[in-house]
Amino acid sequence: MYNENLINNSSFKNYRLDRLKEYNKLQLPEWKRIRLKDFQIPEYKEYNNLQIPIEEKLDIRDIKEIREDINEFTKYLRVDEEFGVDKKFVTLTETFYNTGVIVKADRNKIVKDPIRLDFHMDEKNPIVLDHNLIIAEENSELTIVMDYTSDIKAFHSGVTKVYAKDNSNVTIVKLQRMESESNDFDSNIAFVGRDAKVNWISIELGSKITSSSFITNLKEDNSEADLKSIYFGDKEMGIDLQYTMNHYGRRSLSNIETKGALKDKSKKVFRGNLDFKKGSTRSKGEEEEYVLLLDKTVKSDAIPALICGEDDVEGEHAASAGQINSLKLFYLMSRGMSEKEAKKMIVEASFRPIIDEIPYEDLREKVQENIHGRLIDGEA
């Protein structure tokens, strides 16, 4: 099913053959934390739904259309660090990707309008294995929005690699709104140069099992990263989140802000890490996660970690979970709202600042409709 025949006559063949050797050594994980057991990767399928946008200030290429090894890009595709939700899923996508883009912003290029990539899964295209490479040269700026949707039971395994060179600014917005019986595994890594910044915005709303990992390496002095995310779990969804900020450069800054809500029998695990490496003097990092527990049958685990290999640093972490404030609920219901409507307003108020970061109005509206339907009607 997944073998060398899928790689022959493909883009970056030598690189993918190397990854195939690694892939064949690995076993699929079994995660008790979100009920992943006896999982099987579905049969490989081609994906042909992605439309590559045209932007004159950017070099945007369909990764499948490159028919030779290009050293300029291969060196970026090869990442020595282990990262992602699990090594098996990462190497699956690196080896057998069926879609994805390479985006390069040349030096001093400022792209004001966001680039939108819609990964929609349907009967003919039920699997997305997207391998994306984003390169921002010195003093450049760009925003990329990736929207993952399906109207059937689908499978997504993604890898996104971001290189933000000196004094660049990169924003990556990821929305996952897949059908409720789907499975989603998304792995992201960034390398941030001197005076550069990477902004992540993650919206996790769909799938029965969803696992996402964002690892940001603040490599140089004055580098900066910001991660804002929301998640909503219902039914028997399992949500696994891993966010890591690795501080290497001096005076590097990081921030993690996560808001969530759980209902029915959904389960969530949040792992947030601030890791101050030796040499990252005068660096600062903050992380905060807050989740609303809408039913007593949900389960929420939070594992924030602060690791210090350097003395002169500042790190703060906090994680809290609780039911909706009864006084707020009573006040809203005394103004004529039903209990469901009042809860919806409280959840939406918590999510709104992060939803407003999405640079497309239609996507903001769809996110709000999704949350509204599941809180009021019990369906998206």
C-alpha positions in Angstrom: 0.0 0.0 0.0 2.6 2.6 1.1 5.7 1.6 -0.8 8.5 2.7 -3.2 6.1 2.6 -6.2 4.4 5.7 -4.9 7.6 7.6 -5.0 9.0 6.7 -8.4 8.9 9.6 -10.8 7.9 12.0 -8.1 9.2 15.2 -6.6 12.3 15.1 -4.3 12.6 11.4 -4.9 16.0 10.9 -3.2 14.8 12.7 -0.1 11.6 10.7 0.0 13.5 7.4 -0.4 15.6 8.3 2.6 12.5 9.0 4.6 10.9 5.7 3.4 13.7 3.8 5.2 12.9 5.5 8.4 9.1 5.1 7.9 9.5 1.3 7.5 11.2 1.0 10.9 8.4 2.7 12.8 5.3 1.4 14.4 2.0 3.3 14.8 1.6 4.6 18.4 -1.1 3.7 20.8 -2.2 6.6 22.9 -4.3 5.9 25.9 -4.7 9.6 26.5 -7.0 10.2 23.6 -8.2 6.6 22.8 -6.0 5.9 19.9 -5.6 2.1 19.8 -5.4 -0.4 17.0 -5.4 2.5 14.5 -4.9 1.8 10.9 -3.7 4.3 8.3 -6.2 4.3 5.4 -5.2 3.2 1.9 -3.3 5.8 -0.1 -5.3 8.0 -2.4 -4.3 10.8 -4.7 -5.5 14.3 -3.8 -6.5 16.8 -6.5 -8.6 19.4 -4.8 -6.0 22.0 -4.0 -6.0 25.2 -6.0 -2.6 27.0 -5.9 -3.2 30.8 -5.7 -1.2 33.3 -7.7 0.7 36.0 -5.9 3.2 38.0 -7.9 5.3 38.8 -4.8 5.7 35.2 -3.8 7.1 32.1 -5.3 4.3 29.5 -4.7 4.7 26.0 -6.1 2.7 22.8 -5.9 5.1 20.4 -4.2 3.8 17.5 -6.4 4.7 19.4 -9.6 8.4 19.6 -8.9 10.0 16.7 -10.9 13.6 16.9 -9.7 15.6 17.3 -6.6 16.2 21.0 -6.0 19.0 21.6 -3.5 17.6 25.0 -2.7 14.5 23.4 -1.1 15.8 20.0 -0.1 18.0 21.4 2.5 14.9 23.0 4.2 12.9 19.8 3.9 15.5 17.8 5.8 14.9 18.5 9.5 17.2 16.8 12.0 15.1 17.5 15.1 12.4 15.1 16.0 9.1 16.9 16.0 5.4 16.5 15.5 2.5 14.5 17.0 4.5 11.2 16.4 7.4 10.2 14.3 5.4 7.6 12.3 2.8 10.2 11.2 5.6 12.8 10.3 7.5 10.3 8.2 4.3 9.1 6.6 3.7 12.6 5.3 7.3 13.4 4.4 7.5 10.2 2.4 4.1 9.8 0.7 2.7 13.3 0.6 -0.1 13.7 -2.0 -0.4 17.5 -1.8 1.3 20.6 -0.3 3.0 23.8 -1.3 6.4 25.4 -1.2 6.1 29.2 -0.6 9.1 31.5 -0.7 9.0 35.2 0.0 12.2 36.9 -1.4 14.2 39.4 0.6 12.4 42.7 1.4 9.1 41.4 0.0 6.0 42.5 2.0 2.9 40.6 1.0 0.0 42.4 2.6 -2.9 40.1 1.5 -3.1 36.6 3.1 -2.6 33.5 0.9 -5.4 31.0 1.3 -5.1 27.3 0.9 -8.3 25.2 1.0 -7.8 21.5 1.7 -11.3 20.0 1.2 -11.8 16.2 1.5 -14.6 14.5 -0.4 -15.5 11.1 -1.8 -12.9 11.4 -4.6 -10.3 13.0 -2.3 -10.7 11.5 1.2 -7.1 11.7 2.3 -4.8 14.7 2.7 -1.1 14.2 3.3 0.1 17.7 2.9 3.8 18.6 3.2 4.3 22.4 3.3 7.5 24.4 3.3 7.4 28.2 4.1 10.5 30.2 3.6 10.6 33.9 4.5 13.8 35.6 3.5 15.3 38.6 5.4 12.9 41.5 6.0 10.0 39.8 4.3 6.4 39.4 5.6 3.6 37.0 4.7 0.4 35.4 6.0 -0.9 31.9 5.0 -4.3 30.5 5.9 -4.8 26.8 5.7 -8.4 25.5 6.0 -9.0 21.7 6.4 -12.6 20.6 5.8 -14.5 17.4 4.9 -18.1 16.4 4.3 -17.2 12.7 4.7 -15.1 10.5 7.1 -11.7 11.6 6.1 -8.0 11.4 7.1 -5.4 14.1 7.4 -1.8 13.9 8.3 0.1 17.2 7.7 3.6 18.6 8.1 4.4 22.3 7.9 8.0 23.6 8.1 8.5 27.4 8.5 11.8 29.3 8.2 11.6 32.9 9.3 14.9 34.5 8.5 16.3 37.7 10.1 13.8 40.5 10.6 11.0 38.6 8.8 7.4 38.2 10.0 5.4 35.0 9.3 1.8 34.3 10.3 0.3 30.8 9.8 -3.4 30.3 10.4 -4.7 26.7 10.6 -8.4 25.8 10.8 -9.5 22.2 11.2 -13.2 21.7 10.6 -13.4 18.1 9.4 -16.4 15.8 9.7 -16.9 14.3 13.2 -15.8 10.8 12.4 -12.6 11.9 10.7 -9.0 11.7 12.0 -6.5 14.6 12.0 -2.8 14.6 12.8 -1.0 17.8 12.2 2.7 18.5 12.8 4.4 21.9 12.6 7.9 23.3 13.2 9.4 26.7 12.9 12.9 28.2 13.0 13.0 31.9 13.8 16.0 34.1 13.0 17.3 37.3 14.6 14.6 40.0 15.2 12.1 37.7 13.3 8.7 36.6 14.5 6.4 33.7 13.8 2.7 33.9 14.7 0.6 30.7 14.9 -3.2 30.7 15.1 -4.8 27.3 15.5 -8.5 26.5 15.4 -9.4 22.9 16.2 -13.1 22.1 15.8 -13.6 18.8 14.0 -12.6 15.1 13.8 -13.2 12.3 16.2 -9.4 12.2 17.0 -7.4 15.3 16.5 -3.7 15.7 17.4 -1.7 18.8 16.7 1.9 19.8 17.5 3.5 23.2 17.2 7.3 23.4 18.0 8.9 26.8 17.6 12.7 27.2 17.8 13.7 30.7 18.7 17.2 30.3 17.3 18.6 33.8 17.3 18.7 36.9 19.5 15.5 38.9 19.8 13.5 36.3 18.0 9.8 36.1 18.9 6.9 33.7 18.6 3.2 33.9 19.5 0.7 31.0 19.5 -3.0 31.5 19.9 -5.4 28.6 19.7 -9.0 27.5 20.4 -10.5 24.0 20.5 -14.0 22.7 21.0 -14.7 19.1 21.9 -18.1 17.2 22.0 -19.5 13.7 21.7 -16.5 11.4 22.2 -13.8 13.5 20.6 -10.2 13.1 21.7 -8.0 16.2 21.4 -4.3 16.1 21.9 -2.3 19.4 21.9 1.4 19.8 22.1 2.9 23.3 22.1 6.6 23.9 22.6 8.7 27.1 22.6 12.5 26.4 22.5 14.5 29.5 23.5 18.0 29.6 22.1 18.7 33.2 21.3 19.2 36.0 23.9 16.2 38.2 24.7 13.9 35.8 22.8 10.2 36.1 23.5 7.3 33.6 23.4 3.7 33.4 24.3 1.1 30.6 24.2 -2.6 31.4 24.7 -5.1 28.6 24.5 -8.9 28.6 25.1 -11.1 25.6 25.0 -14.5 24.1 25.7 -15.5 20.5 26.3 -19.0 18.9 26.4 -20.5 15.4 26.3 -17.8 12.7 26.8 -15.0 14.5 25.0 -11.4 14.3 26.3 -8.5 16.7 25.9 -4.8 16.6 26.8 -2.8 19.8 26.7 1.0 19.8 26.9 2.7 23.2 26.9 6.4 23.6 27.2 8.7 26.6 27.7 12.3 25.4 27.3 15.0 28.0 28.0 18.2 26.6 26.5 21.7 27.4 27.7 22.6 30.8 26.3 19.1 32.2 26.1 19.8 34.9 28.7 17.2 37.6 29.3 14.5 35.7 27.5 10.8 35.6 28.5 8.1 33.1 27.9 4.4 32.8 29.0 1.8 30.1 28.5 -1.8 30.0 29.6 -4.6 27.5 28.9 -8.2 27.9 30.1 -10.9 25.4 29.3 -14.6 25.5 30.1 -16.1 22.2 31.2 -19.7 22.1 30.0 -20.6 18.6 31.3 -19.4 16.5 34.2 -18.6 13.6 31.9 -15.7 15.4 30.1 -12.1 14.9 30.9 -9.4 17.5 30.7 -5.7 17.0 31.4 -3.2 19.8 31.3 0.6 19.4 31.6 2.4 22.8 31.5 6.1 22.6 31.8 8.9 25.2 32.4 12.4 24.0 31.7 15.3 26.3 32.5 18.9 25.7 31.4 19.7 29.4 32.0 19.4 31.5 35.1 18.6 35.0 33.8 15.2 34.2 32.2 11.5 34.8 33.0 8.9 32.1 32.5 5.3 31.9 33.5 2.8 29.1 33.0 -0.8 28.5 34.1 -3.6 26.1 33.3 -7.1 26.2 34.6 -10.3 24.3 34.0 -13.7 25.0 35.4 -17.4 25.0 34.8 -19.2 28.1 33.6 -19.6 30.7 36.4 -23.1 30.2 37.9 -23.6 33.9 38.5 -22.8 34.8 34.9 -25.2 32.0 33.8 -27.9 33.2 36.1 -27.6 36.8 35.0 -27.9 36.0 31.3 -30.8 33.6 31.9 -32.5 36.3 34.0 -32.4 38.5 30.9 -34.5 36.0 28.9 -31.9 33.6 27.5 -32.2 29.9 27.6 -29.5 27.9 29.4 -28.0 26.8 26.0 -28.1 30.4 24.6 -26.4 31.7 27.8 -23.6 29.0 27.6 -23.1 29.8 23.9 -22.6 33.4 24.6 -20.1 32.7 27.4 -18.1 30.3 25.2 -18.1 32.6 22.2 -17.0 35.5 24.4 -14.0 33.4 25.4 -13.2 32.4 21.9 -13.9 35.7 20.1 -10.5 37.5 20.5 -8.7 34.5 18.8 -11.4 34.0 16.2 -11.0 37.7 15.2 -7.4 37.0 14.3 -8.6 34.9 11.3 -8.1 37.3 8.3 -11.2 36.1 6.3 -14.7 37.1 7.2 -16.3 34.0 5.7 -14.0 31.7 7.8 -14.8 33.7 10.9 -18.5 33.3 10.2 -18.1 29.5 9.6 -16.2 29.0 12.8 -18.9 30.8 14.7 -21.7 28.8 13.0 -19.9 25.6 13.8 -19.7 26.4 17.5 -23.3 27.8 17.6 -24.7 24.6 16.0 -22.9 22.3 18.4 -23.9 24.3 21.5 -27.5 25.0 20.6 -28.5 22.2 18.4 -26.0 19.5 19.2 -24.6 19.4 15.7 -22.2 21.4 13.5 
